[in-house]
Amino acid sequence: MKVAKRFRWEGAHRLPWHEGRCRDLHGHSYEMFVEVEGEPDEQGMLIDFKHLKRALAPIVDAWDHATVVAENDTKLLGIMQESGWRHVVIPYDTTAENICVFFADHLVGEHLDLLKERRIHTVRVRVAETETCYAETERRVEG
Ligand SMILES: [Zn+2]
């Protein structure tokens, strides 16, 4: 059985090495589906949606109306720190693929007990920057 919860936020980013428009600071209405797969309990529930929300909403809230900055983008990081504008820093480039990785790692890294307790064996995170494209990553829940 699979269940998924959708999250949405508005955010800015850039890819400094990109040869097209993604090089410049721009924004997206991000949409993320967090899907978990496993065996439902005796009552027919895999996971309470509110527990998924509790696990991820604080991060989504911190990212909303913020600029996501790659740690090595020192130019943008400097501007953000100097201005005091709302931003979050991640340790890699701010592609949709890496944002999937960030949220998947957070869920499996920080909420492993919840996943195990609910007998969830696989987590998938899908992040869309636009209506027509998305990236997705998958994690096996070990143990
Ligand atoms: Zn973009």
Residues whose N, C-alpha, C, O or C-beta is under 5 A from the ligand:
A	BS01	ZN	C22
